[in-house]
Amino acid sequence: MIVQSKSNLITNKRYALTLVWLQLATSFIVFIEPAPYDVIGIALFVAFFSLGLKIPVNIRTGVTLLGVFILCNILASVAAYDPTITLRSLAVRFYMGISWIFFVCLIYENPRLVLETIWSGYTVAAVLCVLVGIAGFYELTPYTDQLIEFRRVRALFKDPNLYGPFLVPVALYTFSRLEVVNGYKIALFGGLFVFISYGILIGFSRGSWINYVLSLTLYTGLRFASRQSTSEFKRLLGIVALGVCLGIIFIIIAASTDKIREMIEIRFQVQSYDVMQGGRLSNQRLILSEALVRPLGVGAYLSEMLFYRAPHNIYLHVLIESGWIGAIAYYSFIIVTIKKSYKFCFAPTNIQRSYTTAFVCIIGILAQSFFIDSTHWRHMYLLFAMLWAPALFWEDQFKHNRQISNPITNQTKNVANTKLIPN
């Protein structure tokens, strides 16, 4: 017998997912804090747990690691010369941890249904985000100055460096859908894929471009490696060929536009703020040297104040602000996540493509994070949850169902629910 969640909250009250969809659909509006995403998320956290949402027992490793990270931030901040300066950043980090726990618990209730809802809302948010970005980039609105910074699109984000990475998961998701859709939906998701890709381009974030190319490449490789049949292989091969053709056409058209071509040329040049004295690279060297002699850390947010520039590297960011133990806990959380989720990418379930998409996007973000502080990125913690919850659900079912001999290679059809089943 398959062990199911005791509350069955999602299965029995699917209308509740409408609010989850709304939370994701508004996730592109973050120029104000708390953002609508945060307000809805906190309300849902209280409401769902009040209604009986359960915490999986096997989540404790992740909770412990994130808990140690947050605790170390608190201790480092208390010891700071002015702890009040750190309160906002501490609150944000605590909220990110709570957000991760909430989404893990929610997705665990019914992985297939909740992931479909999340991707649907996220896709709507990405489309609206690109429309706002285009309106600003081509000066189609009197609010262009609020949507553009240094000739780069930031839309309704505070920073252009957040705009592009936010769109990458949806670009990968629409690409993954091309593997299974037919008829008019091929044109629909193909068009969305090109549209979102265009949005990433006009953000002119070198980091997001690296993130996008790496994620797309990894997705293709993993899907070829985990294919279940010859027909899947042929379909994927055709999609990749179509993607390459669309990419070539896309690049040619983009390069023929003076405004875009000029910005691409500028962005591919070495930027002065990267290499100048006191710039990004020299500041990172300084922060690393300081971090090695400050085992307790300097406290949340204070790295930017003490060194006059943000580290622009999440790994240095957590090391200098949360100290050695906090950084080890955070690094360990990342390593455990990658190890657990990579294995599950090969599980022949009905969410394999969706799960692989989330996995490669996390890898893309972690690679980009060598050049950016992504510590407070909402969608990163959402993706972390999208990786943890299905893997935990599968592990739990495996422990309680003796019919399943191996959680990765099993092909058994005798499963009592459709929350997460073999293909």
ZIUR-V684404 format. One record per residue. N is the residue number from 1. OMEGA is omega in radians with two decimals (999 if undefined). Layout:
n: <N | N>
omega: <OMEGA | OMEGA>
This chain:
n: <1 | 2 | 3 | 4 | 5 | 6 | 7 | 8 | 9 | 10 | 11 | 12 | 13 | 14 | 15 | 16 | 17 | 18 | 19 | 20 | 21 | 22 | 23 | 24 | 25 | 26 | 27 | 28 | 29 | 30 | 31 | 32 | 33 | 34 | 35 | 36 | 37 | 38 | 39 | 40 | 41 | 42 | 43 | 44 | 45 | 46 | 47 | 48 | 49 | 50 | 51 | 52 | 53 | 54 | 55 | 56 | 57 | 58 | 59 | 60 | 61 | 62 | 63 | 64 | 65 | 66 | 67 | 68 | 69 | 70 | 71 | 72 | 73 | 74 | 75 | 76 | 77 | 78 | 79 | 80 | 81 | 82 | 83 | 84 | 85 | 86 | 87 | 88 | 89 | 90 | 91 | 92 | 93 | 94 | 95 | 96 | 97 | 98 | 99 | 100 | 101 | 102 | 103 | 104 | 105 | 106 | 107 | 108 | 109 | 110 | 111 | 112 | 113 | 114 | 115 | 116 | 117 | 118 | 119 | 120 | 121 | 122 | 123 | 124 | 125 | 126 | 127 | 128 | 129 | 130 | 131 | 132 | 133 | 134 | 135 | 136 | 137 | 138 | 139 | 140 | 141 | 142 | 143 | 144 | 145 | 146 | 147 | 148 | 149 | 150 | 151 | 152 | 153 | 154 | 155 | 156 | 157 | 158 | 159 | 160 | 161 | 162 | 163 | 164 | 165 | 166 | 167 | 168 | 169 | 170 | 171 | 172 | 173 | 174 | 175 | 176 | 177 | 178 | 179 | 180 | 181 | 182 | 183 | 184 | 185 | 186 | 187 | 188 | 189 | 190 | 191 | 192 | 193 | 194 | 195 | 196 | 197 | 198 | 199 | 200 | 201 | 202 | 203 | 204 | 205 | 206 | 207 | 208 | 209 | 210 | 211 | 212 | 213 | 214 | 215 | 216 | 217 | 218 | 219 | 220 | 221 | 222 | 223 | 224 | 225 | 226 | 227 | 228 | 229 | 230 | 231 | 232 | 233 | 234 | 235 | 236 | 237 | 238 | 239 | 240 | 241 | 242 | 243 | 244 | 245 | 246 | 247 | 248 | 249 | 250 | 251 | 252 | 253 | 254 | 255 | 256 | 257 | 258 | 259 | 260 | 261 | 262 | 263 | 264 | 265 | 266 | 267 | 268 | 269 | 270 | 271 | 272 | 273 | 274 | 275 | 276 | 277 | 278 | 279 | 280 | 281 | 282 | 283 | 284 | 285 | 286 | 287 | 288 | 289 | 290 | 291 | 292 | 293 | 294 | 295 | 296 | 297 | 298 | 299 | 300 | 301 | 302 | 303 | 304 | 305 | 306 | 307 | 308 | 309 | 310 | 311 | 312 | 313 | 314 | 315 | 316 | 317 | 318 | 319 | 320 | 321 | 322 | 323 | 324 | 325 | 326 | 327 | 328 | 329 | 330 | 331 | 332 | 333 | 334 | 335 | 336 | 337 | 338 | 339 | 340 | 341 | 342 | 343 | 344 | 345 | 346 | 347 | 348 | 349 | 350 | 351 | 352 | 353 | 354 | 355 | 356 | 357 | 358 | 359 | 360 | 361 | 362 | 363 | 364 | 365 | 366 | 367 | 368 | 369 | 370 | 371 | 372 | 373 | 374 | 375 | 376 | 377 | 378 | 379 | 380 | 381 | 382 | 383 | 384 | 385 | 386 | 387 | 388 | 389 | 390 | 391 | 392 | 393 | 394 | 395 | 396 | 397 | 398 | 399 | 400 | 401 | 402 | 403 | 404 | 405 | 406 | 407 | 408 | 409 | 410 | 411 | 412 | 413 | 414 | 415 | 416 | 417 | 418 | 419 | 420 | 421 | 422 | 423>
omega: <3.11 | 3.09 | -3.14 | 3.10 | -3.06 | -3.03 | -3.08 | -3.03 | -3.09 | -3.10 | -3.05 | -3.09 | -3.04 | 3.12 | 3.13 | -3.14 | 3.08 | 3.13 | 3.06 | 3.09 | 3.14 | 3.10 | -3.14 | -3.11 | 3.12 | -3.02 | 3.10 | -3.13 | -3.06 | 3.11 | 3.07 | 3.10 | -0.07 | 3.12 | 3.07 | 3.11 | -3.11 | -3.11 | 3.12 | -3.12 | 3.13 | 3.11 | 3.13 | 3.11 | -3.14 | -3.07 | -3.07 | 3.14 | 3.07 | -3.13 | 3.03 | 3.10 | -3.04 | 3.08 | 3.12 | -3.12 | -3.04 | 3.04 | -2.94 | 3.13 | 3.13 | 3.13 | -3.14 | -3.10 | 3.10 | 3.11 | 3.09 | 3.11 | -3.12 | 3.12 | 3.13 | 3.06 | 3.13 | -3.11 | 3.12 | -3.12 | 3.11 | -3.12 | -3.11 | -3.09 | 3.08 | -3.06 | -3.09 | -3.14 | -3.03 | -2.98 | -3.11 | -3.13 | 3.09 | 3.13 | 3.14 | -3.11 | 3.07 | 3.13 | 3.12 | 3.09 | 3.11 | 3.12 | 3.12 | 3.13 | -3.11 | -3.09 | 3.06 | -3.12 | -3.11 | -3.12 | 3.13 | -3.14 | -3.14 | -3.01 | -3.07 | -3.07 | -3.09 | 3.11 | 3.07 | 3.14 | -3.14 | -3.13 | 3.12 | 3.13 | -3.14 | 3.13 | 3.09 | 3.13 | -3.13 | 3.12 | 3.12 | 3.14 | 3.14 | 3.11 | 3.09 | 3.13 | 3.12 | 3.12 | 3.11 | -3.07 | -3.12 | 3.06 | 3.14 | -3.09 | 3.08 | -3.11 | -3.10 | -3.10 | 3.14 | -3.05 | -3.08 | 3.06 | -3.09 | 3.12 | 3.12 | -3.13 | 2.98 | 3.13 | -3.11 | 2.99 | 3.11 | -3.00 | 3.10 | -3.11 | 3.09 | -3.06 | -3.10 | 3.14 | 3.11 | -3.07 | -3.03 | -3.13 | -3.13 | 3.05 | 3.12 | 3.14 | 3.14 | 3.07 | -3.13 | -3.13 | 3.13 | 3.12 | -2.98 | -3.07 | 3.11 | 3.08 | -3.08 | -3.11 | 3.07 | 3.10 | -3.12 | -3.08 | 3.04 | 3.10 | 3.10 | 3.13 | 3.13 | -3.10 | 3.13 | 3.10 | 3.09 | 3.10 | 3.10 | -3.13 | -3.02 | 2.98 | 3.09 | 3.04 | 3.14 | 3.12 | -3.14 | 3.06 | 3.10 | 3.10 | -3.08 | -3.11 | 3.14 | -3.12 | -3.12 | 3.13 | 3.13 | 3.14 | -3.13 | 3.14 | -3.12 | 3.14 | 3.05 | -3.10 | -3.06 | -3.11 | -3.08 | -3.08 | 3.10 | 3.14 | 3.08 | 3.14 | -3.13 | 3.14 | -3.13 | 3.12 | 3.11 | 3.14 | 3.13 | 3.12 | 3.10 | 3.13 | 3.11 | 3.12 | 3.12 | 3.13 | 3.12 | 3.11 | -3.12 | -3.13 | 3.14 | -3.13 | -3.13 | -3.12 | 3.14 | 3.11 | -3.03 | -3.06 | -3.13 | -3.11 | -3.14 | -3.14 | 3.10 | 3.12 | 3.13 | -3.06 | 3.12 | 3.06 | 3.05 | -3.10 | -3.07 | -3.11 | 3.06 | -2.94 | -3.10 | 3.09 | -3.06 | 3.12 | -3.03 | -3.06 | -3.14 | 3.11 | 3.11 | 3.09 | 3.11 | -3.12 | 3.12 | -3.14 | 3.11 | -3.11 | -3.11 | 3.12 | 3.10 | -3.05 | -3.13 | -3.11 | -3.09 | -3.13 | -3.10 | 3.08 | -2.97 | 3.12 | -3.14 | -3.14 | -3.08 | -3.06 | 3.01 | 3.08 | 3.11 | -3.12 | -3.07 | 3.10 | -3.04 | -3.07 | 3.02 | -3.10 | -3.12 | 3.14 | -3.08 | -3.05 | -3.09 | 3.12 | -3.04 | -3.09 | 3.11 | 3.14 | 3.12 | 3.12 | -3.12 | 3.10 | -3.13 | 3.09 | 3.13 | -3.11 | 3.12 | 3.13 | -3.11 | -3.13 | -3.11 | -3.03 | 3.11 | 3.12 | -3.08 | 3.10 | -3.10 | 3.09 | -3.07 | -3.10 | -3.14 | 3.05 | -3.02 | -3.11 | 3.12 | -3.11 | 3.11 | 3.09 | 3.13 | -3.12 | -3.09 | 3.11 | 3.06 | 3.10 | 3.11 | 3.12 | -3.13 | 3.07 | 3.11 | -3.08 | 2.98 | -3.08 | -3.06 | 3.04 | -3.12 | -3.05 | -3.05 | 3.14 | -3.11 | -3.05 | 3.09 | 3.13 | 3.03 | 3.12 | 3.06 | -3.14 | 3.14 | 3.07 | -3.07 | -2.96 | -3.14 | 3.12 | 3.10 | 3.13 | -3.12 | 3.12 | -3.12 | 3.12 | -3.14 | -3.12 | -3.03 | -3.12 | -3.06 | 3.10 | -3.11 | -3.05 | -3.11 | -3.05 | -3.10 | -3.06 | -3.07 | 3.08 | -3.06 | -3.14 | -3.04 | -3.14 | -2.95 | 3.12 | -3.09 | 3.13 | -3.12 | -3.01 | 3.04 | 3.09 | 999>
